[in-house]
Each structure stands twice: as C-alpha cells, then as structure tokens.
Amino acid sequence: MAFELLVAVLFVGGTITLTLIAYFLMRLITGGDPDGQERDLASSIIFRVSALHGLILALVFAQEMIDYQQLRNETATESNAIADIYFDAGRYGGGHAGAIQTPLGEYISVVVDKEWAILGATDRLTPEAWAKWDAAYAAVLDLEPTNKREESLRNHMLERLYTVAESRTKRESNVADSMSGIFWFAALSGVVFIALAYYSYPPQRRNIVLISMFGAYTGIILFLIYAFSNPYSPPAAMSPGPLLRLQEQIRHSISQPPQT
C-alpha cells in the first residue's frame, strides 16, 4: 500500500510541478499580462488542446480498463478449464488420475507462486509452467479409452487443455502489449501545452490553485493508466484469485476422506 501511495504522489506531484513550471516560464517569456485579443487566442488554444488531450487520455484509459477486465475473465476461464481437467481425471479412473492431476496441481503452484510475478517483471511466461502443462497433456494423450464414457472424458480433457494453453498465451500478450513511450510523450506534451496557454491569467492565488488542480487531476488519470497497464505488478497488480480458490478447492478435496 505504501508503494502504491508513493507512486500516486509522484505522478500527481510531478504533473503539478510540470504544469506550474510551464505556466511561469511562459509568463516570463511573454513578459506580463496580454491584451484582450491575445487572451482570447490563448483561451481558444486551451480549449482545443484540452479537448484533444482529454480525448486521448479517455481512449487510452478505457482501453486499459477493457484489457484489465479481459485478463480477469481469462484467468477465470483458465481456472475453470483446469478444474474440469483435474476432476475429470478422477472420474476417468483406472489409476490414471495421478499422472494428470499431479502436474496440474504443480502447474497451479508455479503460476501462483512464480509466474505471476515473473510476468510483471519480464513480460514472459515461464518454461516451468509450460512443462507442467505439457506433462498433463502427454498423460491425457496416453489414455486408451475402453468405452464411450472414457472416450468422452478424454476428449473433454484435451479440449480444456487447449483452452488453458490459449488463456496462457493471452495472459502473456496482455502484458507484452503495454503502453509505449509515444503515449507518455503525447500525454505529457499535452499537459505542457495547456499550461503554457494559461499564461494569459495572472499568477493570483486562486488562479495558481486552479491550475494546480488541473495538473493534479491529470496526474491522477496518468497514474491510473500506468497502474492498469501492467496488471501483474504494483500499483494495481491483479491477484490470481480464481487459481488460488481452485488450489484451495483441490486441497480440500484431497483432505476429504473417500465416501463409502
């Protein structure tokens, strides 16, 4: 929590500072209060640049929120697919359950304990998790159904394994397509240009407060965009909640005595 607060303060404080520096620099360059026509022109520029700047921030913020929600849905889809495979392996019987369930349990542990943090740091999935997935996949491929029930279970497990692989790929692509430097250049240059155009207003206390409010709110929006751009790392790191709940469900099922 302290780290998230520090980053937020840096964003907000940074944009306020950048705004005021640009404002006073423009006041220094122009050398005083403008006349009526110059003030009208400055107001017109403020309006147009602010509209474009606000549109850019709104579109990027909306896209980051959509990607964040899609990742949440993909994690739930992956967890549901793993649960189907795990419990279908138990239904298959014939002593084959362990060869499928063991690597799946290890896969969940690797994703939760290692891969989630590694994705935030390197933008890449771990070979270890892929190896666990591959072990479960090979075990399902080796099944030799003797009746329609076993054949149906095997086909369903294979289908759900493909779903897990697809969800993994989407998880990686989500963080790999993070925000580029071009956006930050456009966002910060918009803050500067808007602040420059405020020079037509005298540096009175209330005007300075209002200009600082513009910088602070822009900083908040930029902080949220930054936070949601990497859902695997603070300050807005998403918890692998569905996988954690599945892990707990599996542990509970193992600890339960068999029904007689």
DOLUMMAR-372724 format. One record per atom (N, C-alpha, C): x, y negated, z negated; residue in three letters. Coordinates in steps of 0.001 Angstrom, whole numbers, plus 500000, padded with zeros to 6 digits. Example, Ala and Ser with C-alpha at 12.3 -4.5 7.8 and 13.67 -1.06 7.14 Angstrom:
BEGIN
513190505690492200ala/512300504500492200ala/513200503300492200ala/512850502250492920ser/513670501060492860ser/512900499970492130ser/
***
This chain:
BEGIN
500824501204500000met/500000500000500000met/500859498744500000met/501966498772499244ala/502862497616499178ala/503476497329500538ala/503834498397501283phe/504420498212502610phe/503421497579503563phe/502175498075503536glu/501145497531504409glu/500911496055504119glu/500879495701502831leu/500664494305502451leu/501826493434502904leu/503051493942502778leu/504225493186503200leu/504197492916504694leu/503859493930505489val/503787493754506939val/502709492740507310val/501559492824506638ala/500472491870506904ala/500919490452506591ala/501603490256505455val/502088488927505070val/503098488410506092val/503961489289506582leu/504943488882507591leu/504264488436508880leu/503242489163509313phe/502523488784510529phe/501828487441510347phe/501068487310509265val/500307486082509036val/501251484908508797val/502242485094507936gly/503191484016507680gly/503986483632508918gly/504329484640509715gly/505086484366510929gly/504302483550511941gly/503040483881512143thr/502238483133513116thr/501929481725512616thr/501712481567511308ile/501505480218510770ile/502761479375510982ile/503911479943510678thr/505173479219510857thr/505404478864512315thr/505169479833513213leu/505347479593514647leu/504411478498515141leu/503177478506514663thr/502197477501515067thr/502616476106514621thr/503017475975513370leu/503385474655512845leu/504679474143513489leu/505629475030513740ile/506874474611514403ile/506565474067515795ile/505736474791516546ala/505383474336517895ala/504637473003517842ala/503736472863516887tyr/502959471625516746tyr/503864470433516457tyr/504721470544515448phe/505579469423515082phe/506648469155516145phe/507111470191516831leu/508073469992517909leu/507458469183519037leu/506218469495519380met/505540468733520429met/505283467294519984met/504953467110518707arg/504774465754518184arg/506086464964518301arg/507192465636518028leu/508491464978518097leu/508844464605519537leu/508550465508520459ile/508900465261521859ile/508045464136522453ile/506762464145522159thr/505856463140522751thr/505972461793522056thr/506467461780520824gly/506733460529520155gly/505522459747519695gly/504550460390519066gly/503432459647518493gly/502089460119518984gly/501056459380518591asp/499689459746518938asp/499400459389520386asp/498722460243521119pro/498405459972522525pro/497215459022522647pro/497004458538523890asp/495828457716524140asp/494623458616524403asp/493492457998524706gly/492253458757524856gly/492289459767525975gly/492794459387527162gln/492832460306528302gln/493767461484528038gln/494898461185527417glu/495849462263527110glu/495257463244526102glu/494507462735525127arg/493872463602524135arg/492803464462524782arg/492053463889525731asp/491038464673526441asp/491683465804527237asp/492809465500527885leu/493517466528528648leu/494028467625527721leu/494587467250526586ala/495086468240525629ala/493958469125525121ala/492802468522524832ser/491651469304524365ser/491194470282525421ser/491205469835526693ser/490806470722527786ser/491757471901527919ser/493055471636527761ile/494049472711527848ile/493882473683526689ile/493641473145525482ile/493431474006524321ile/492276474962524569ile/491197474433525099phe/490004475254525333phe/490293476380526317phe/490958476055527416arg/491197477067528453arg/492216478115528009arg/493316477670527403val/494319478637526949val/493762479497525819val/492986478897524924ser/492394479656523814ser/491441480723524324ser/490655480378525369ala/489722481354525928ala/490467482548526514ala/491533482284527280leu/492312483385527860leu/493020484194526775leu/493575483498525804his/494288484167524715his/493340485047523903his/492172484517523577gly/491194485295522827gly/490712486512523596gly/490548486357524914leu/490114487487525740leu/491154488594525746leu/492427488218525875ile/493498489220525875ile/493524489974524561ile/493475489251523450leu/493519489894522140leu/492303490794521929leu/491126490338522367ala/489907491130522186ala/489966492423522978ala/490432492354524213leu/490505493557525051leu/491518494559524497leu/492679494066524085val/493706494965523557val/493257495568522230val/492663494750521371phe/492182495249520086phe/491116496325520273phe/490191496077521212ala/489135497056521473ala/489723498366521999ala/490726498273522877gln/491337499484523424gln/492058500275522339gln/492753499586521443glu/493446500278520356glu/492458500973519427glu/491332500338519160met/490325500954518306met/489715502184518971met/489501502110520295ile/488971503259521029ile/489962504428520976ile/491247504117521213asp/492273505168521165asp/492375505779519763asp/492252504950518752tyr/492320505421517366tyr/491167506383517064tyr/489972506017517530gln/488813506873517293gln/488905508161518106gln/489436508067519321gln/489600509267520143gln/490578510239519487gln/491637509698518886leu/492583510568518184leu/491907511263517011leu/491069510532516285arg/490342511136515179arg/489460512282515681arg/488801512066516813asn/487944513111517390asn/488766514302517874asn/489924514026518477glu/490769515110518967glu/491317515951517822glu/491631515312516714thr/492114516058515543thr/491028516976515009thr/489798516473514993ala/488680517312514557ala/488451518463515530ala/488566518190516837thr/488416519244517846thr/489485520312517686thr/490723519889517464glu/491825520836517270glu/491596521687516029glu/491165521048514950ser/490919521782513707ser/489805522809513890ser/488725522424514565asn/487617523355514802asn/488049524541515657asn/488892524264516657ala/489366525346517522ala/490237526326516738ala/491115525800515897ile/491974526675515087ile/491128527518514136ile/490109526905513544ala/489225527646512635ala/488524528786513364ala/488056528507514582asp/487390529559515361asp/488337530725515619asp/489573530409516014ile/490543531459516315ile/490864532265515063ile/491106531554513975tyr/491514532209512733tyr/490455533195512249tyr/489222532768512206phe/488174533640511670phe/487701534670512692phe/487834534368513988asp/487542535387514999asp/488564536516514937asp/489813536176514603ala/490839537207514464ala/490470538175513347ala/489883537646512270gly/489430538509511188gly/488263539381511612gly/487403538867512469arg/486257539642512942arg/486676540725513940arg/487798540474514634tyr/488235541441515641tyr/488585542778514996tyr/489254542718513846gly/489566543954513133gly/490708544724513772gly/490816545984513387gly/491837546864513959gly/493244546555513506gly/493402545801512427gly/494734545492511925gly/495484544450512719gly/494774543717513612his/495446542703514437his/495337541302513853his/494544541125512813ala/494275539786512298ala/495551539089511836ala/496417539800511117gly/497613539171510563gly/498522538588511622gly/498668539269512763ala/499555538798513822ala/499073537480514417ala/497767537197514286ile/497199535952514816ile/497060534908513708ile/496565535328512574gln/496287534370511504gln/497549533806510865gln/498586534629510732thr/499817534147510084thr/500459532985510835thr/500698533097512155pro/501277531935512855pro/500344530731512893pro/499029530967512881leu/498102529839512862leu/498200529075511539leu/498272529820510434gly/498452529162509138gly/499761528396509078gly/500826528992509621glu/502115528316509648glu/502070527101510574glu/501308527205511653tyr/501156526087512588tyr/500538524879511883tyr/499484525117511108ile/498828524023510396ile/499806523372509420ile/500578524185508720ser/501550523640507760ser/502599522786508448ser/503080523239509599val/504092522468510335val/503521521129510790val/502299521155511332val/501679519917511828val/501464518931510685val/500921519417509586val/500583518533508468val/501830518027507751val/502791518915507498asp/503942518563506669asp/505081517924507453asp/505183518219508751lys/506343517737509513lys/505949516938510754lys/505152517564511617glu/504942516995512946glu/504236515640512905glu/503299515474511980trp/502535514222511922trp/503469513027511722trp/504413513166510791ala/505364512082510544ala/506361511937511688ala/506778513060512283ile/507735513018513389ile/507123512321514593ile/505837512522514827leu/505167511832515931leu/505259510318515759leu/505096509848514521gly/505186508419514280gly/506580507871514501gly/507607508699514274ala/508990508231514375ala/509573508409515776ala/509214509520516457thr/509858509834517737thr/508899509872518916thr/507603509827518664asp/506579509925519721asp/506578511286520407asp/507103512308519741arg/507201513618520374arg/506686514713519437arg/506071515739520044leu/505647516918519296leu/506866517775518966leu/506748518588517936thr/507882519407517516thr/507868520768518207thr/509029521271518630pro/509107522622519198pro/508658523694518201pro/508853523429516914glu/508477524412515893glu/506974524683515919glu/506176523629516032ala/504726523815516086ala/504317524530517367ala/504964524175518483trp/504665524883519733trp/505021526368519615trp/506088526681518912ala/506490528081518743ala/505435528853517952ala/504861528234516921lys/503802528881516151lys/502560529094517012lys/502225528077517821trp/501096528236518735trp/501357529380519722trp/502570529430520253asp/502912530461521231asp/502859531846520620asp/503248531986519348ala/503192533287518676ala/501752533759518541ala/500850532840518174ala/499431533202518081ala/498876533534519465ala/499288532786520464tyr/498815533024521843tyr/499262534396522339tyr/500544534732522077ala/501060536034522516ala/500328537167521800ala/500015536981520519ala/499314538023519766ala/497909538252520322ala/497247537185520737val/495902537336521320val/496004538010522694val/497021537631523477leu/497199538254524791leu/497457539760524676leu/498102540165523594asp/498439541578523413asp/497255542434522970asp/496156541794522625leu/494981542559522204leu/494446543395523359leu/494018544597523045glu/493438545503524054glu/492025545867523612glu/491040545104524058pro/489651545336523620pro/489173546734524016pro/488416547338523129thr/487852548675523400thr/486342548639523581thr/485745547482523351asn/484301547334523558asn/483995545873523912asn/482743545614524235lys/482350544270524662lys/482496543248523540lys/482278543658522315arg/482413542729521191arg/483853542240521083arg/484801543159521123glu/486201542781521029glu/486637541970522248glu/486109542325523420glu/486441541569524626glu/485957540122524530glu/484736539959524000ser/484182538615523840ser/484998537800522840ser/485402538424521736leu/486200537721520739leu/487566537322521306leu/488175538229522060arg/489482537917522657arg/489371536750523632arg/488373536757524495asn/488198535676525459asn/487944534335524762asn/487154534406523691his/486863533177522961his/488111532630522273his/488934533506521713met/490165533059521074met/491118532440522088met/491213533032523266leu/492068532458524297leu/491572531075524716leu/490278530951524877glu/489702529661525257glu/489992528590524209glu/489858528965522949arg/490100527995521884arg/491592527671521731arg/492463528611522049leu/493895528328522047leu/494246527296523109leu/493593527382524276tyr/493803526373525311tyr/493327524999524828tyr/492253524991524063thr/491751523730523504thr/492758523120522544thr/493384523972521714val/494404523489520788val/495566522875521562val/496030523543522608ala/497142523026523404ala/496782521698524062ala/495557521596524548glu/495112520354525178glu/495050519213524163glu/494548519498522975ser/494473518479521934ser/495863518024521506ser/496798518964521442arg/498173518605521102arg/498757517642522134arg/498539517924523396thr/499060517063524460thr/498463515660524364thr/497178515589524045lys/496527514284523907lys/497065513537522698lys/497368514259521631arg/497937513606520452arg/499278512958520777arg/500077513628521588glu/501378513073521953glu/501225511889522898glu/500352512024523896ser/500182510945524868ser/499598509700524217ser/498810509877523157asn/498211508741522477asn/499282507814521899asn/500275508376521247val/501314507553520633val/502383507154521642val/502576507947522696ala/503576507627523711ala/503172506400524514ala/501858506176524655asp/501357505023525409asp/501132503829524492asp/502063503572523596ser/501911502492522632ser/502147501139523301ser/501931500085522515met/501971498734523010met/503348498373523569met/503362497725524732ser/504621497324525351ser/504995495912524918ser/506253495551525183gly/506714494217524832gly/506030493121525619gly/505486493469526793ile/504810492460527617ile/503608491884526877ile/502857492751526185phe/501705492252525438phe/502129491280524354phe/503178491639523585trp/503611490767522494trp/504122489441523029trp/504749489470524196phe/505184488211524818phe/503980487345525165phe/502952487949525767ala/501752487192526122ala/501030486677524885ala/500948487507523845ala/500229487109522631ala/500932485953521927ala/502245486056521763leu/502975485011521039leu/503098483733521860leu/503261483870523170ser/503311482661524002ser/501975481936523985ser/500865482685523900gly/499553482046523774gly/499446481236522497gly/499957481781521390val/499961481049520113val/500751479759520247val/501913479833520890val/502779478652521038val/502102477589521902val/501540477991523047phe/500937477014523956phe/499732476321523335phe/498936477099522597ile/497782476489521928ile/498256475504520867ile/499280475879520101ala/499800474995519058ala/500418473739519660ala/501080473874520808leu/501660472698521465leu/500579471694521836leu/499449472200522295ala/498377471309522729ala/497678470615521569ala/497910471097520341tyr/497313470450519167tyr/498044469159518782tyr/499120468825519495tyr/499917467657519124tyr/499102466368519146tyr/498006466366519892ser/497199465149520019ser/496479464789518726ser/496463465704517767tyr/495828465434516479tyr/496904465044515462tyr/496698463977514726pro/497724463501513778pro/497979464521512670pro/499193464520512102pro/499547465511511065pro/498966465175509694pro/497668465036509639gln/496989464822508369gln/496798466165507668gln/496566466116506353arg/496492467336505562arg/495426468287506098arg/494245467757506389arg/493159468635506848arg/493474469226508222arg/494097468428509087asn/494472468957510401asn/495512470065510281asn/496484469867509402ile/497515470894509198ile/496886472187508668ile/495923472033507746val/495244473210507201val/494491473947508296val/493788473210509152leu/493018473838510234leu/493939474534511241leu/495047473883511570ile/495998474508512498ile/496599475764511877ile/496875475708510565ser/497398476884509870ser/496370478003509838ser/495095477665509714met/494041478683509743met/494012479396511091met/494204478635512177phe/494279479261513499phe/495437480256513551phe/496614479824513051gly/497773480714513048gly/497559481931512173gly/496911481748511013ala/496691482870510096ala/495750483898510706ala/494655483440511303tyr/493702484398511864tyr/494309485139513053tyr/495066484427513877thr/495750485100514986thr/496722486148514459thr/497407485819513349gly/498318486780512744gly/497609488017512237gly/496410487842511684ile/495634488987511211ile/495273489905512375ile/494818489323513489ile/494452490128514659ile/495673490858515216ile/496799490165515304leu/498019490803515799leu/498477491916514861leu/498317491711513567phe/498664492757512601phe/497796493996512806phe/496505493815513011leu/495612494954513214leu/495952495695514504leu/496269494948515556ile/496657495587516817ile/497930496403516619ile/498899495815515930tyr/500145496528515651tyr/499890497775514808tyr/499030497639513801ala/498769498753512887ala/498122499924513609ala/497142499641514459phe/496417500716515137phe/497167501261516351phe/498240500588516783ser/498956501045517977ser/499725502337517725ser/500085502618516457asn/500755503876516109asn/500011504511514944asn/499058505395515234pro/498222505962514166pro/498924506990513298pro/500183507303513590tyr/500906508301512801tyr/501839507665511774tyr/501960506353511810ser/502865505654510905ser/502126504518510210ser/502592504121509005pro/502015502948508359pro/502187501720509256pro/501337500719509132pro/500414500480508013pro/499015501062508168pro/498682501638509318ala/497333502201509490ala/497432503673509866ala/498332504398509194ala/498534505804509510ala/497259506604509242ala/496884507415510212met/495703508263510077met/496095509576509389met/495309509993508442ser/495562511257507769ser/495032512410508616ser/495777513532508682pro/495267514708509404pro/494198515423508585pro/493164514679508216gly/492139515183507307gly/491502516491507714gly/491050516641508980pro/490423517908509377pro/491350519111509212pro/492634518928509522leu/493581520027509371leu/493834520340507899leu/493873519313507070leu/494044519535505629leu/492860520291505046leu/491658519923505486arg/490464520618504982arg/490431522060505464arg/490856522292506700leu/490920523664507209leu/491953524470506431leu/493081523864506144gln/494116524542505361gln/493577524966504002gln/492822524081503362glu/492220524403502073glu/491170525502502219glu/490410525457503310gln/489392526475503551gln/490031527848503738gln/491148527894504454ile/491846529163504665ile/492393529706503347ile/492979528840502557arg/493489529277501254arg/492363529806500377arg/491224529152500434his/490083529597499631his/489594530964500104his/489556531168501433ser/489086532455501957ser/490043533589501601ser/491348533273501533ile/492322534302501179ile/492206534669499702ile/491922533661498888ser/491862533901497442ser/490581534615497014ser/489572534616497894gln/488313535270497539gln/488461536786497649gln/487977537529496695pro/488046538997496788pro/487130539503497887pro/487482540578498556pro/486623541120499609pro/485270541567499057pro/484255541328499855gln/482894541709499461gln/482710543219499645gln/482062543839498668thr/481815545293498738thr/480335545551498864thr/
***
